[in-house]
Amino acid sequence: MWKEIVLLVRKEAVLEWRQKYAINGILLYVISAVFITYLSMGAGKGNLGVPVWNALYWIIILFSSVNAVAKSFVQEHQGRQLYYYMIASPEAIILSKTIYNTLLTLLLALLGYGVFGIVFGNPVADQPLFLLNLFLGAMGFSASLTMVSAIASKTSNNGTLMAILSFPVLIPILLMAIQVSKNAIDGLDREINAEKILTLLAINAIVAVSSYILFPYLWRS
Amino acid sequence: MKTYWWKILAIMLLAYTIIAGLLIDVPRLPILNETIRALFFHVTMWFGMLLMLIVAVYYGILHLRSGDLVHDDMAVEFTNTAILFGVVGISTGMIWAKFTWGDYWTNDPKLNASAIGLLMYFAYLVLRNSLTDVYQRARISAVYSIFAFAAFIPLIFILPRLTDSLHPGNGGNPGFNAYDMDSNLRTVFYPAIIGWTLLGTWISTLRVRFRRLERKLEDKLINQ
């Protein structure tokens, strides 16, 4: 099972590397989104309040990860999906896609963080906590988005459906992540955040486990 | 009589809820005053909604295990009625909030959670409509409804408890928690929950029967 997952994750990475336009496109998406925000806020370094900085950052990450993960089940055509269906177990497929998308989302989040820090200034006081929270947020986003993109890929207008199906599911994760990252920016005592981090982890676990259980039924069709 | 006794019970309980709910003596609490009666007509909606969503998830699981469309009918109609209850719950809550908090919408975690929950289930309806094959529609929407329910639970049970809410009983507001929920209130509150839930079940089963008749008719037309 583990070998299968590692192989599938590597397959995703190789596939991404071969058609570079997809990943380059999404990286450019993040940068231009940050830049548009920068221009429309008309704010220079340090002019932005912490809550606004935080909210803008997470909204940009939310939209770019929805766009990045949306293609994870549509980029390969039906014939190849049938081939995977015959050689791999559905559990391995959902886990490998989730792991790969976690890495992708994390990459996006880190890139966004870098660009955001350059144009808006970096107010974060507690870096390790901020990064840990980023990792947990990316995990939760990719776990729910992978499942939703699997659902949306079965329909004809999957762009709209991807958005409307995933936003409500993502909101609990987004809310917790925003709260923790606000505390990390302010550099509050870590004990205050322990409970929230745990809650975030628990929500991630719920989403991941339910998609692990449900995906085989989806895959069959 | 064997099969429809619970419909009579529903009518009796609801009549009791409306009459007693509007007429009994209620404790006078600051801010709430007479609006405490919203307990019977607003709070019960959420209980009804949650119970019906649980039923819908149960039938969703049954459908995934058996692939039988009969279970899908139940799942979708119970979800529909749950959405109806949710909409009624949110609108009664807004009217109530206008009179107690002075605004139709406040940034309260419970309000936001219920709105998000409704968004989730509206998305469920859109998803259903965008799939044309009956069996595929049934299976995929069952998967989404279980998935959405799993995300809905932390939303309404965990997150509101991490922040203060304006709702009665939270954050130092007067309310109907264990110690000040008058026993008078309880005598109407619990029957009201059962009554509204039975009404919801009634609506759902009626629509399920309608759906099945429709399908039978369609089959007849195709196969003649």
Interface residues (C-beta under 8 A of the other chain):
Chain A: S144 M147 V148 I151 K154 T155 S156 N157 L161 I164 L165 F167 P168 V169 I171 P172 L175 M176 E195 K196 T199 A202 I203 I206 V207 S210 S211 L214 Y217 L218 R220 S221
Chain B: L64 I116 G117 L119 M120 F122 A123 V126 L127 S130 L131 Y135 Q136 R139 I140 A142 V143 Y144 I146 F147 A148 A150 A151 I153 P154 L155 I158 L159 L162
